[in-house]
Amino acid sequence: MTARTNATINVVDLFAGCGGFTQGFHAYKPEPGQSSPFRSIAAVEFDQAAAATYAANFGGDAETGCDVFAGDIKEWDPTPYKGKVDVILGGPPCQGFSGLGAENPLDPRNKLWREYVKVVAALEPKIFVIENVDRFYKSAEYRALLGSNMKGLLRNYTLTEQKVLNAADYGVPQARRRAIVIATHKDLPALKHPSPTHEKKKSPEGLFDPSGRHPWETVEYIFKKTPVEPATTELPDARVEILGASMPGIYTTRDLHIGRNPTPLSRARYRAIGPGQNRNALRGRTAVIDGKVVELSTASWDRHDSGSGDVMGRLRIDSPAVTIRTEFFKPEKGRYLHPTANRPITHYEAALIQGFPEEFRWCGSKIQIARQIGNAVPVGLSEALARHIHQHLASV
């Protein structure tokens, strides 16, 4: 097996979502002015709206586009791509492992990585990458994956050591920790994880920084470019026929600057929470709403001195964002209040924090698009992986 770095590097994206992984690989340029060496030839995504978003951005004609299969991966036939694939990417559903859910070891979604492995065995890429929540490493399914690497379908691959990557360490304005499994075919030298390019702290100005790393990116530049107040609470009135279905769209990322209609109590809470603060700032405070004095905190919040301090929290303007999840538009779910304005962040702002470009195209309802944004691999982290993989293949 030899690398083909002078030619196009063909990629298949499994559990592709809206295409955060793919966007990062397409955004990577070996040199300024050059095009990306990576070409997506096939993608599989079960969610119809996410698959439509993927197709709107990366689908196309047979010469340049990507074949998008909107359905169950168990029903997708990979054999037409055998011998044509260099890299496989994928983020199997993580709800069964996530600490935000029930962490049910019997959740059938936990087993979907096995379908990914079957595709790897069928197509035999040079490299494959699996992305998941950091708890994946502690799961029985990861132990089964290691078993498959020892004497199962993955026996011809060398896996990296366990390592959790923080997207902020790769220039993403978001502290998102993910398990990244990288595997290299045994006919090629093994590939390790990419080295961080950014770090939380940096030497004082004017002093030599031995690490050579940049300081973490903050969200400040995101909120400098977005209007303080959204002009509407609704997406534009548009529909599109795509992948055999009709759905809302197509919207650009800029179209996603949509607000909400919070209750008077929620508005009062937002006003009472200062820069960098969270629900704890509401203790003992009241507001007059409809002529009545109302407590801004809740008995539940007051009882809990431990646990997440992010609930009803403002993003810190001088730090990366917390992990952008699928319900980022609900401040009661985390630190999702605007750094200064009295509102939650918008879909537009969340998409920019995830690294999606302004011209990215979206399909689906407000809730469906929020789910796509929150489930995506940060584009900047994906681009770092693309650079790392390309440089490795170019060196062998």
C-alpha positions in Angstrom: 0.0 0.0 0.0 1.4 3.4 -1.0 0.3 6.9 -0.4 -1.0 9.0 -3.3 -0.3 12.5 -2.0 0.4 13.9 -5.4 -3.2 12.9 -6.4 -6.5 13.4 -4.8 -7.0 11.8 -1.4 -10.5 10.2 -1.4 -12.5 10.4 1.8 -15.7 8.6 3.0 -17.6 10.2 5.9 -19.8 7.9 8.0 -22.3 9.2 10.5 -21.5 12.4 8.6 -24.1 14.7 10.3 -24.2 18.1 8.6 -20.5 17.8 7.6 -18.3 19.4 10.2 -15.7 16.7 9.7 -15.8 17.1 5.9 -15.7 20.9 6.1 -12.5 20.8 8.0 -10.9 18.4 5.5 -12.1 20.6 2.6 -10.9 23.8 4.3 -7.3 22.4 4.7 -4.9 23.9 2.2 -1.3 22.6 2.1 -0.1 26.1 1.0 -1.9 29.4 0.5 -3.7 29.5 -2.8 -3.7 25.7 -3.2 -6.8 23.6 -3.1 -7.5 20.9 -0.6 -6.0 17.4 -1.5 -9.0 15.8 0.1 -12.1 14.8 -2.0 -15.2 13.4 -0.4 -16.7 10.6 -2.5 -19.4 9.2 -0.2 -21.2 10.0 3.0 -23.7 8.2 5.1 -26.1 10.0 7.5 -29.4 8.6 9.0 -31.0 12.0 9.9 -32.7 13.4 6.8 -32.2 17.1 7.6 -28.5 16.6 8.4 -28.0 14.6 5.3 -29.7 17.3 3.3 -27.4 19.9 4.8 -24.4 17.7 3.9 -25.7 17.3 0.3 -26.3 21.0 -0.1 -22.6 21.7 0.7 -20.8 18.6 -0.6 -23.1 16.8 -3.0 -22.9 17.5 -6.7 -22.3 15.9 -10.1 -20.6 12.6 -10.5 -17.3 14.3 -11.5 -16.9 16.5 -8.4 -19.6 15.7 -5.9 -20.1 13.3 -3.1 -22.6 10.5 -3.1 -24.8 11.1 0.0 -26.8 8.1 1.4 -29.6 9.4 3.7 -30.5 6.3 5.6 -29.4 3.5 8.0 -25.7 2.6 7.6 -26.7 -1.0 7.8 -28.4 -0.6 4.5 -25.6 1.1 2.7 -23.4 -0.9 0.3 -19.8 0.2 0.4 -18.5 -2.2 -2.3 -18.7 0.3 -5.2 -16.0 2.3 -3.4 -13.6 -0.6 -2.7 -10.1 0.2 -3.8 -10.9 3.9 -4.1 -10.8 5.2 -0.5 -7.8 6.5 1.3 -9.4 7.9 4.5 -12.6 7.2 6.4 -14.0 9.6 9.0 -16.8 9.2 11.4 -18.5 10.1 14.6 -20.8 7.2 15.6 -23.7 8.5 17.8 -22.5 9.2 21.4 -25.7 9.6 23.4 -25.1 6.2 25.0 -21.7 7.3 26.3 -22.4 11.0 27.1 -22.4 12.1 30.7 -25.3 14.3 29.8 -27.6 11.3 29.2 -28.4 8.1 31.0 -25.1 6.5 30.0 -27.1 3.3 29.3 -24.6 0.5 28.4 -27.5 -1.2 26.6 -28.3 1.8 24.4 -28.4 0.3 20.9 -26.6 3.4 19.6 -23.5 2.3 21.5 -23.1 -0.6 18.9 -23.1 1.6 15.8 -19.3 1.9 15.8 -19.4 -1.8 14.8 -21.1 -0.8 11.5 -18.2 1.7 11.0 -15.7 -1.1 11.5 -17.5 -3.3 8.9 -17.1 -0.5 6.4 -13.4 -0.1 7.2 -12.9 -3.8 6.7 -14.7 -3.7 3.4 -12.9 -0.6 2.0 -9.5 -1.0 3.7 -8.5 2.7 3.8 -5.0 3.8 4.6 -6.2 5.7 7.7 -9.5 6.0 9.6 -10.6 8.4 12.3 -13.3 7.8 14.9 -14.6 10.8 16.9 -16.6 10.4 20.1 -17.2 11.8 23.6 -14.3 11.4 26.0 -16.2 8.8 28.0 -16.0 6.5 25.0 -12.5 5.4 26.2 -14.0 4.0 29.5 -16.8 2.1 27.8 -17.2 -1.7 27.1 -17.6 -0.8 23.5 -14.1 0.8 23.3 -12.7 -2.4 24.9 -14.5 -4.4 22.2 -13.0 -2.1 19.6 -9.5 -2.9 21.0 -10.4 -6.6 20.7 -11.3 -6.1 17.1 -7.9 -4.5 16.6 -6.2 -7.5 18.2 -7.8 -10.3 16.2 -10.9 -9.0 14.5 -11.9 -6.9 11.5 -9.3 -4.2 12.5 -6.4 -6.5 12.9 -4.6 -4.9 9.9 -4.5 -1.5 11.6 -2.4 0.2 14.2 -4.4 2.3 16.7 -3.2 5.4 18.5 -2.9 5.4 22.2 -5.9 6.7 24.2 -5.9 10.5 24.0 -8.6 13.1 24.5 -8.1 16.2 22.4 -9.4 19.6 23.4 -10.6 21.6 20.4 -9.3 24.8 22.0 -5.7 23.3 21.7 -6.1 23.5 18.0 -7.3 27.0 17.5 -11.0 26.5 18.1 -12.8 29.1 20.3 -14.4 26.3 22.2 -13.2 24.0 25.0 -14.6 20.8 23.6 -13.0 17.5 24.7 -13.3 14.6 22.4 -12.0 11.0 22.1 -10.2 10.8 18.7 -9.2 7.3 17.6 -6.7 7.3 14.7 -5.8 4.1 13.0 -3.2 3.5 10.3 -3.0 0.5 8.0 -0.1 -1.7 9.0 1.4 -1.3 5.5 2.2 2.3 6.5 4.0 3.9 9.4 1.7 4.4 12.4 0.3 7.9 12.8 0.0 9.5 16.3 -2.2 12.4 17.4 -1.4 15.9 16.1 0.5 18.1 18.5 -1.4 21.1 19.9 -0.9 24.4 18.3 -2.5 26.5 21.1 -2.5 26.4 24.9 -4.4 28.0 27.8 -1.5 30.1 29.0 1.3 31.9 27.3 4.5 33.5 28.5 4.2 37.2 29.4 4.5 39.5 26.4 8.1 40.0 25.3 9.4 36.8 26.8 10.3 33.7 24.8 7.6 31.0 24.7 9.4 27.7 24.5 6.3 25.8 23.4 5.8 27.9 20.3 2.1 27.6 20.8 -0.5 30.4 20.5 -2.8 31.3 23.3 -6.3 29.8 23.2 -8.7 31.6 20.8 -11.5 33.4 22.7 -15.1 34.1 21.6 -14.4 37.8 21.4 -14.0 38.0 17.7 -17.2 36.0 17.2 -19.3 38.5 19.0 -17.6 41.4 17.4 -19.0 40.3 14.1 -22.5 39.4 15.1 -25.4 41.9 15.6 -26.1 42.4 19.3 -29.9 41.8 18.8 -31.4 39.4 16.3 -33.9 41.0 13.9 -36.2 38.0 13.9 -37.1 34.8 15.8 -37.8 32.9 12.6 -35.8 31.5 9.7 -36.5 32.9 6.2 -39.5 31.3 4.5 -37.9 28.9 2.1 -38.2 25.2 1.1 -36.0 22.9 -0.9 -36.3 19.5 -2.5 -33.2 17.6 -1.7 -32.4 13.9 -1.4 -35.9 13.0 -2.3 -37.5 15.1 0.5 -39.0 18.5 0.9 -37.8 20.5 3.9 -37.0 24.1 5.1 -34.0 25.6 3.5 -31.6 26.4 2.0 -30.2 29.0 4.5 -26.7 30.4 4.9 -25.0 30.6 8.3 -25.9 34.3 8.3 -29.6 33.5 8.1 -29.3 31.7 11.4 -29.1 34.9 13.6 -32.5 34.2 15.1 -33.7 35.0 18.6 -36.2 33.6 21.0 -39.3 34.9 22.9 -38.3 34.4 26.5 -40.7 34.8 29.3 -40.6 38.0 31.5 -39.1 35.9 34.3 -36.3 34.7 32.0 -35.6 38.2 30.8 -35.4 39.4 34.4 -32.9 36.6 35.1 -30.8 37.5 32.1 -30.6 41.1 33.2 -29.5 40.1 36.7 -26.6 37.9 35.6 -23.4 39.9 35.1 -20.4 39.2 32.9 -19.0 35.7 33.6 -21.7 35.0 36.1 -24.2 32.1 36.3 -27.3 31.0 38.2 -25.5 31.7 41.5 -25.9 35.4 40.9 -29.7 35.0 41.2 -29.7 33.9 44.9 -31.7 36.2 47.1 -32.6 38.5 44.2 -36.1 39.5 43.2 -37.8 41.3 40.3 -41.2 42.9 39.9 -43.0 41.1 37.1 -46.6 41.9 36.2 -46.9 43.9 39.5 -45.7 41.0 41.6 -42.4 40.5 43.4 -40.8 37.2 42.1 -37.8 35.3 43.3 -35.2 35.0 40.4 -33.6 31.9 41.7 -35.2 28.5 42.3 -35.3 26.2 45.3 -33.5 23.6 43.2 -30.7 25.9 42.2 -30.3 27.2 45.8 -30.0 23.6 47.1 -27.2 22.7 44.8 -23.8 24.2 45.7 -22.0 21.6 43.6 -22.5 20.4 40.1 -22.5 22.4 36.9 -21.8 26.1 37.4 -22.7 26.7 33.8 -26.4 26.7 34.2 -27.8 30.2 33.3 -24.2 31.3 32.7 -22.7 33.9 30.4 -20.0 33.0 28.0 -16.8 34.6 29.0 -15.6 37.1 26.4 -11.9 36.4 27.1 -12.1 32.6 27.0 -13.2 29.9 24.6 -16.8 28.9 24.7 -18.0 25.8 26.7 -19.0 22.8 24.6 -21.7 23.8 22.1 -24.4 21.2 22.6 -27.6 20.6 20.7 -29.7 22.9 23.0 -27.3 25.8 23.1 -30.3 28.2 22.7 -31.5 27.3 26.2 -29.5 29.0 28.9 -31.0 26.7 31.5 -28.9 23.9 29.8 -25.5 25.5 30.2 -23.3 28.6 29.8 -25.1 29.8 26.7 -26.0 33.4 27.5 -24.4 36.1 25.3 -21.4 37.6 27.0 -23.1 41.0 27.4 -26.5 41.1 25.8 -29.5 39.8 27.7 -30.3 36.8 25.5 -29.1 33.3 24.7 -26.6 32.9 21.8 -28.1 32.4 18.4 -27.8 29.6 15.9 -25.5 31.9 13.9 -23.2 32.5 16.8 -23.1 28.8 17.8 -22.3 27.8 14.2 -19.4 30.4 14.1 -18.0 29.0 17.4 -18.1 25.5 15.8 -16.1 27.0 12.9 -18.7 26.8 10.1 -18.1 29.5 7.4 -20.6 32.3 6.7 -21.5 30.7 3.3 -22.2 27.2 4.7 -25.7 26.0 3.6 -28.2 24.6 6.0 -31.5 22.6 5.7 -34.1 21.8 8.3 -36.1 23.5 11.1 -34.7 25.6 13.9 -34.4 22.6 16.2 -33.0 20.3 13.5 -30.3 22.8 12.6 -29.5 23.3 16.2 -29.0 19.6 16.6 -26.7 19.6 13.5 -24.6 22.4 14.9 -24.3 20.8 18.4 -23.5 17.3 17.1 -20.8 18.5 14.6 -17.1 18.0 14.9 -15.5 21.5 15.3 -14.3 22.5 11.9 -10.9 23.7 13.2 -10.2 20.5 15.0 -11.1 18.6 11.8 -8.8 20.8 9.8 -5.9 20.1 12.2 -6.5 16.4 11.7 -6.6 16.9 7.9 -3.2 18.7 8.0 -1.7 16.0 10.2 -3.0 13.1 8.0 -1.8 14.8 4.7 1.6 15.5 6.1 1.9 11.9 7.2 0.9 10.5 3.9 3.3 12.9 2.1 6.2 11.7 4.2 5.9 7.9 3.4 
